[in-house]
Amino acid sequence: MHVRVKLHGTLRRFSAEGTPGRWEGELPTEGTILDLIRHLGSSESEVAAAALNGRPAPFETILPDGAEVVLVTHMGGGSAADRKHRTRLS
Amino acid sequence: MEQRYPGFWGRILRVDLSTGQTRFEDLDPRLYRLYMGGRSMALHFLIRELAPATRPLDPEVPLVLMTSVATGSPIAGQGRHTAASLSPLTGGLADSQCGGWWGAEMKFTGIDGMIITGQSAQPVYLWIHDDHVEILPAEDLTGKETADAQDILLHRHGEKARVLQCGPAGENLVRYANVTADLRNFHGRGGLGAVMGSKRLRAIVVLGTNRRLRLADPEGLKRVATWFARSTKGHPAIELHHELGTPKGIVPVSVSGILPTYNFQDGSFDGAEGISGETMKRVLNGESETCFACVVACKRSVEGEKGKFKVTRRYGGPEYETIGLHGSNLGVDDIVAVAAANERCNALGLDTISTGVTLSWAVECFERGLLMRADTHGIELKWNDPETYLELIDQIAHRQGFGDLLAEGSLQAARRVGRDTEKYAIQVKGQELPNHEPRGKWGVALGYAVSPTGGDHLQAAHDPWFTKPGDSYEDRPVGWVDLEDLSPVGLLDPVPAEDLSGSKVRLFTYLQHIWGLHDVMDWCIFTFVPEFRAMSLNQMVEIVRAITGWNTSLFELMKAGERGVTMARAFNMLHGFTAADDQIPERFFDPMRGGTLQGHAIDRAAFDKGLQLYYGMMGWDAGGRPTQAKLEELAVGWIWDRMQAAASPA
């Protein structure tokens, strides 16, 4: 399953070489956003929020083939969505 | 000039522009130990010397410029200074800290601050070169954009001089005119530029030769400075901050649903990528710049052009607040257009935050049919129309056409127009809100409500950092801040972002004391906890000890922060404010229209209860007035006497 990811905040350290803020690769079928986060080498606690194909998405969301994912960290000024709210929005 | 005390001079400059007299005044060193500097030192003079009945922009209103005992010391975060006065935008306290180099340079002339009163008959500027103080004519600067005035002054006084000035907007008494230091740093908020304009004081040029301040323990300070410089290498958060500056936050905040969009109607913006820090770096050749003695170097400098929009490096580049409020909050998704708006505001001397939110008020009202062409002098207003916004920015600064109404700020403009437009003015106490949607972080809502300067996001570190348990320093020595960094003051338990329970209010109150300490020390939040896991709370104590030689403690420093917050509150009470002014716009009690947090709203009962808990924790009464006991405990009992006298005038 092919996934394209935009990385913000400190997650940029997981960028593919030569493409700052970007990562592209294969994940096992039925993989979730949380699986992707761990695959990159990050953790649930570092990532503040995720969007899938332009829409906010909880970490349990199963990724479709060709998914475009945005991952963000908490930032100066803060990023609001905590776990509870992401779930409620789903 | 002999520096009598480690870290500070113990002397200020007094300037009376009505009489043209200047004089130095020695201060009791005990004032420095009590107040530390900055906001509190300014308030000491403002509360004593400004009669409560005085109106904003009257000649007798003092403009106070102040540093702290730490300013100018060779360690990151010490380049800031305070400006304070009576705000023409809110009628209460204007209190603003500005980065860059000017504050340190003023201190190198041999003074810790200055108090300027009166009104000159003709336009003037101040030239201070060590003990040489002159009031000089400024007719040739009048009406000039800030870069042109800067060029004239540096040509006259040398390239090493530092220039603090208002722009044409200040001369024209725009209520949110700003003050710029060397074109790239700002006293953005509260209309301090109009205070300078009202005094016909265009600029203050400083050049000092006392560049090595005497410190109590220079080696001790060097140890902390060296540790910090080393810790920034490989520090993921500070390196990112260095690379992208504050604009790094635009997309994360949009994805999280708290990026003000379309005048705070939505919390996520489809065009966020177009105005992101990454895009700015790529499209506008963003480069890093720094402030005095700072290794973080988060300032942006940009240049480029696209269509009708051209941006030069003269004014640096837009920060996060400006990008949101001239970007998403006006529906603009083009970083070049946003940077052009930033440049025009800075050339003319306008606060980018209040300008942006006053424009978004007008656009929403026009869209709703509450403002018409007859009001706007024929201009049609719509979202994502940056060319029109640029035209209006010029009109505001020169008080021409529709701009003359907008120059009053969104609240006063709405009151003049009527027609229920006030509910779309996103402001507190008359000052427009910055680029933070509070429905996703209720501590920020509380901060907006109780901020002594009106809508302001710098009351306390924002809630989302503290919604989960902290990581130990051993596991994660560098990175973003979290609860572990606050453990020295006993803040240990996570609290949800959308919450105003007792635990949250306690967190907010302590955080406000810490940020209040930054405001009295004139410290930059980007070098200390609680913005980054950088210099820690306990290292703050080490720094003050090394500079001053005082046997201080975190307890004393926290009290210094609290004292500043309470003095600011007392100042506003003296100028007619009440608890009724601690309110946020109605919009935030309604569900958010769109974005990640669509449907989220602040619970009004929780907000009201949180406000009362906050008053109680601050030692204020149910009406939000500091009690005599609290003022005495903070060793400023004399303010109680003034509050009593103002409450029952003879």
Interface residues (C-beta under 8 A of the other chain):
Chain A: K6 H8 G9 T10 R12 R13 P20 G21 S45 A48 A49 A50 A51 G54 P56 V70 V72 T73 H74 M75 G76 G77 G78 S79 A80 A81 D82 K84 H85 L89
Chain B: P236 A237 L240 H241 T246 K248 G249 V251 P252 V253 V255 S256 G257 I258 S268 D270 E278 Y320 N435 H436 E437 G440 K441 V444 H457 H462 D463 P464 W465 T467 K468 D471 G479 W480 P496 A497 E498 F526 E531 T596 L597 Q598 H600
